[in-house]
């Protein structure tokens, strides 16, 4: 009897492994954890503040229509070169359908709306993003009522808990802005909807055209859960996890980072610095996300064999262990982001720039370990570093927050999160050093 039960268990575990049973966990977990850090500009302002001359640098705002109208005959070659690179270097990349190729010389003379549509389709982002001109202001800095940017002009989401709609300030073409504000504002845009609803099963027209196929993990029917595979990179799991759930390798941070860095270089080279900096901010967002351990590891704090075991038990009808694992990891992810956001937001409001998290973002002592971000750096340095500390951070969250208070001073937790912020600052500057046409900090 026991032998028969063991045999049955072995067969079911093998079946679960072949079918990728971790999906049962991820479908529930990742929609709640699709955001990396809360309100990326809080990180970016500090990270760039220590770069020589950055505080004084200014740039003139330019609409997307003006930019595309000028470069529409040269942009196709840049985008085709990027597509060739992605197909050659990213083994799990879903090729862009040829029908979405930007119009080339045939696009010259088209109206701004048509150019915008062709562009967002060519780079395969959400067609509902308006990409208007605005900057985000720090917590505690008021925006005149007449200049507040309507949330619907900035995002396809109804709201985002960590971003106050009243902090968005509309600007006009020709306005002169601080480069630091343009970059910081742009680092939040991917969380405002760039990557939402792009899958074949997202229930959107664009998802049917974009060629990404079905969403590999996360819930395609839940708001920002559809962006999860673009913002998470599971590059350092065990071979058993990949054998059990090969779809975990269908992630797109590397593709997004390289694409937006390419567009940044292109914009600078064509004499459009505003869009050079805005695209740079988009690229930085995904780099910052990968410094978040819960975006670099599937289930921090859960051993591989434990994952296999709870998946097997779930197939046998014993659902409690899986539900418990999902709940634990989801809650810890949310607690980490809540701690980071509340503490940093409070520091900005109090003008406490010596707060450990803000100070860590300005700490350049480790910049020598990654001075300039390269294509291989995303996987080999950025995500590897955050994945390596995931279990330690997860365990400390349990020790630090047995209750709901996530803003009280907790030295051990502060140290670990400050370490993450130190990496975010380093990685942000590593992107800028590559892209800045003036070569600041090189």
KANOR-V517616 format. One record per helix or strand. SS is the DSSP state (h for helix, s for strand). FROM is the first residue (numbers start at 1). LEN is the number of residues. If there is no record, write none. Layout:
ss=SS from=FROM len=LEN
ss=SS from=FROM len=LEN
//
This chain:
ss=h from=2 len=18
ss=h from=23 len=10
ss=h from=41 len=9
ss=h from=54 len=3
ss=s from=58 len=3
ss=h from=64 len=8
ss=h from=75 len=15
ss=h from=98 len=3
ss=h from=104 len=4
ss=h from=112 len=11
ss=s from=134 len=3
ss=h from=145 len=3
ss=s from=148 len=1
ss=h from=151 len=4
ss=h from=165 len=3
ss=s from=168 len=3
ss=s from=176 len=3
ss=h from=179 len=14
ss=h from=205 len=6
ss=h from=223 len=9
ss=h from=239 len=6
ss=h from=246 len=4
ss=h from=253 len=17
ss=h from=273 len=17
ss=h from=293 len=4
ss=h from=304 len=12
ss=h from=320 len=30
ss=h from=356 len=7
ss=h from=367 len=3
ss=h from=377 len=12
ss=h from=390 len=11
ss=h from=411 len=25
//
